[in-house]
Amino acid sequence: MDVTTLYSIGELSRRTGLSVKTIRFYSDSGLVAPTTRSPAGYRLYDLDALLRLELLCTLRELGMDLATIQPVLDRELSVAEVAAAQADAMDVQIRVLQLRRSVLRVVARRGSNPEETKLMHRLTQLSGEERRRLIDDFMIGTFGTVDAGPAAVAMVRAATPDLPDDPSSEQVAAWVEFAELVGDEDFRTRMRRTAMWQAAGRTLAIEGEAGEELMQFTRQKVAEAMASDIDPLSNRARPLIDDLVHRFAEVFARLPDTAFREWLAQQFEEAHDPRVDRYWRLVWIVNGWQVIPNLLPVYPWLIQALRNDRDA
């Protein structure tokens, strides 16, 4: 063997930045065995061993333990195979950096405080398995009861989101909000009630009592307001809501006061909860699905507008 291709432990240390002690430990453990020994008995390593050591360093930097790395190195990889493995490892590093970049952009845009920044980082660093466990815990906590119908469970399960490898800052923000939302017990109760209504194809009592003409008029006007980006809590929404409240009050022979507004909100909220609507919006964003305005439910907008804290 040409001695110019061989490296001592000291040379490996200078090339990799690892201490001699660490390299000796890896060598004694059989992770990077010496290629041969010098006449004086010193360990010598060839280029293949150097590449194996560099791959080991890369995998360690990615958080892999030695028990995981050992089978990778035991495959007796060629130089080309090691290079390919390193390229794959770098792809993982790039994805991690892209995720960190997205988190930083969200922090910068939202002006997040230190606690929110730490929470955001922790939630986005969850592994794929940990994210699945989070979803499973949500599903069990929400539908793990005897009265939870399979149709409701299937509907929610089919659309559960997962953060992509290279998420946008919008997807990162949506995932963080989603992760916080599904851990809230009050939301789980709302989600269970609403999902069971929707899966069963049931209609609200108020829809039949108010009549198809008024309900169609309401859906049309609210849809137009949503298409015009009118905030349900803004003054721009006030004329529409005042008109709708008076129309419903006339049908139900009630005064169009604050109490009646709250009653209306409760009737529409039975199967259309604003927090549940927010859940589905977050699912669409994280999954990268196109949000189609015409398919968005109008009742959550109406509920918020009815509950706006102002005089009737």
N, C-alpha and C positions, 0 to 999 in steps of 0.2 A: 504494500500500500504506500502511496506517495505521502510522505510525512507533511508536505505542504498543505494537505487537506485536513490535517488533524489539529485539534485545539485542546489546550490544557484547561483546567478548571478556572484558572486566573483569566485566560482569554475569553472563556464563556462569560465570566462575570463582567468583564469590560464590555462585551457585545450586548449583553442582555440587561445590565444594570442590577442583576441579582447578586446577592452576597455569595462568597465562596461557600459559606456554611449552608446556605439554602440549596445551592446546586449539589453539594455533597449529600444533603438529606434526600433530594430527589433521586440522586444516583443510587444511594444505599437502599431506597425504597423500591428500586426497579422501574421507576417512571421514565428515567432517561439513563439507561445503562451506558457505561463507557464502551467505546468501540474496541479499544485495545489499551495496553499499558506501555509506557516507555521502558527502556532497559533499566532505569532506576526504580521502576515500579509505580510511576505516577500515571494517573488516569488520563487517557486521551479520547477525544470525541470527534467524530467526523461531521460533515455538513448535515447529514440526515439527523444526527443527534441534536445539532444546533437548532434545526428547524422544529424538531419535536419539543425542545425546550422552549422555543419562542411560542409554539402553539399552546404549550402548557401554561405559559405566562398569560397569554390572551384569554384562555378559558378561565383562569383564576380571576383575572380582572373582570370577567363577566359574571363572577359570583359562583362558579361551579366549584364543588368540593372535590377533593382528590379521589374519593370513591367513584365519582361520576367520570372524572377525567381518565382514570386508569383503563377502562375498557376501550376508550377512544385511542389511547396511545398503544394499546396492545394489539392493534390490528396490523402492525408492521407495515405502516403506510409508506409508500414511495414518496420521493420529493414532490412529485406532481400532486399526489393525493393530499399530502400535508398542506401544500399551497392552496388546494381547493378548500380544504377544511378551514384554513385561516381566512380565506375569502368569505366563507359562510359566517365565520365568527365576526368578521368586520361588518357584515350586513346587519347582524344583531346589534352591534355597537352603533351603527348608523341609525337604526330604528329607535334605539334608546335616546340618542341625541335629538332626533326629530321630535320625539315625544317631549323631551325637556324643553325644546324650543317652543313647542305649542303651549306648554304650561307657562313659560315665561311671558309669552305674548298675552295670554289671558290675564296673568297677574298685572302686567303693565297696563292693559286696557281697563281693567276693573279697579285698579288701585287697591289691590288686596292687602289686608293687614297681615302681619307675620303668622297668626294662627290660621287664617284662611289659606295662606300660601302653603303652610305645612300640611293642612288637610288635603288640599288639591294635589300636592306632590304624592302623599301617601295613597290616595285613591287611584291615581293614574299609574302608580308603580305596582299595583296588584297584578299578579300573574294571571294567565288565562284560566287556570284552575281555580284561583281565588275569586276571580270574577264570576265564574260559574257557580261557585259555592254561595256567593252573595245573591245571585239570582235564585238558586235553589232555596235558600233561607227565606227569601221574599215569597216565593211560590208556596212553600209549606206554611209560613206564617199567615198568608192571605187566604189560601184555599185549602189548608189542611184540616178542614172540618167536614162533618158528615153531610152538611147541606150544600157543599160546594159542588155544583154540577160539572160534569166532564167537559161540556161545551164551553163554559166560561174559562176553565183551566186551559183548555187547548187554544182558545183564542188569544189569551195573554201569553202563553208559552211560545206560540208560533212567532211572536213579534219581539221577544226579548232581545235587547241590544247587546253588542259587544264592541269594545273600543278597537278600531282598526290599528294596524301596525304604524301607519303614518297619519295620525289624526290631524285635522285642522284645529285651530284654536277654538272655533265654534263647537266642534265635536268634543274637545276636552272639557269646555265649560258645561256642555250639556251632560256629559258623563258624570261629572262631579255632582251636579244638581240631581241627576237621576239616582246616583248611589246614596245620597242623603235622603231623598224622598222615599225610596223603597224601604228604608229602615225605620220610618215613622209609623207607629202603631195606628194612629188616627187615620193616616192615609190608607193603610192596609184595609181598614174597615170600610172606608169609602170605596176603595177599588173593588173589593169583594162584592159589595152591594150593586155597584154600577155595572160591573162585568156580567154579573148574573142576569141583570135586567136585559142588557144588550144581547147576550148569548141566547136568551129565551125569546128574543124578538118581541118583547112586550111593549105596549104603548102606555104613555102616561094618561092618568085619569083626566087630567085637565085638557088634554088634546081632544077627548071626546066631549067633555062638558062645554068647552068653549066653542066648539064647532069647527069644521074644516075650513070655512071661509076665513075666520079670524086667525086660525093657526097658519094657514098658507100666507096670509098677509104679513103676519109676524115674522115667519121664516124669511120671506122675501126682503123685508125692510132691514132686518138684522144682518142678513147676508150682504146687502148693499153697503151697510155701514162697515162691516168687516173688510169688504173689498176696498173701501176707501180709507182703510187704516185709521178708523176713528176709535180712539181709546174709550172703552166703556165707562171709565171714570172721569172723562173729560166733559167740559161744557158743551162740546159739539154733540155729545150723545143725548143731552138733556131733552131737546124737543121731541126726538123720536121716542124716548122712554116715557115722557109725559103723555104723549099721544096714545101709546100702547096701554099704559096703565088706565087711562080713562076708558078706552075701548073694552078692556077686560072688566073694569069695574061696572060698566053698564050692563054687560052680559050677566055678571054675577050679582047685580043689584047691591053693590058695596060702595063705600066711600073710597075714592082714590087717594087714601092717606098712606102714611108710613107703614102702618100695620098691614094694610092690604098689599103693599109692595113686598113686604117680608113674606107674606103668605104666598104670593105669586112665586117668589124666588124658591121657596120650599117645595112648591109643586113641581117646578122645572128641575130642581136639584135632585129629585128622587132618582133619576137615571142619568143625569148629566151634571157631574160635579166639576167645577173649575180646576181642582187639583188633579183630577183624573185626566181631564183634557190636557193639562200641562204635561202629565206623564207621557201621553201618546205623542205630543209634540217633541219631547226629548228623545223618545224612541226613534222617531223619524230622523231627527238630526244626527244622533249617534250612528245609526245604521246607514246614513247617507242617502235616505230615500227622499224623493221629491215630494215636497209639501204642496198638495193641490187645494187651493183655497175653496173651491166649490164643494169639496168633500169634507171640509171642516165642520164640526157640529156648531150650531148657532146658539144653543141654549147656554153654554158656559159664559159667553159674552153677555147674554141677556141677564143672567143671574148676577154677574158683577155689577152691571149697570143698575139693576133694581136695588142692590144693596149699597149703592153709593151713599156715603154719609152726607146727605144734604136734605133740605126741606122738600117735601113733596109739592 
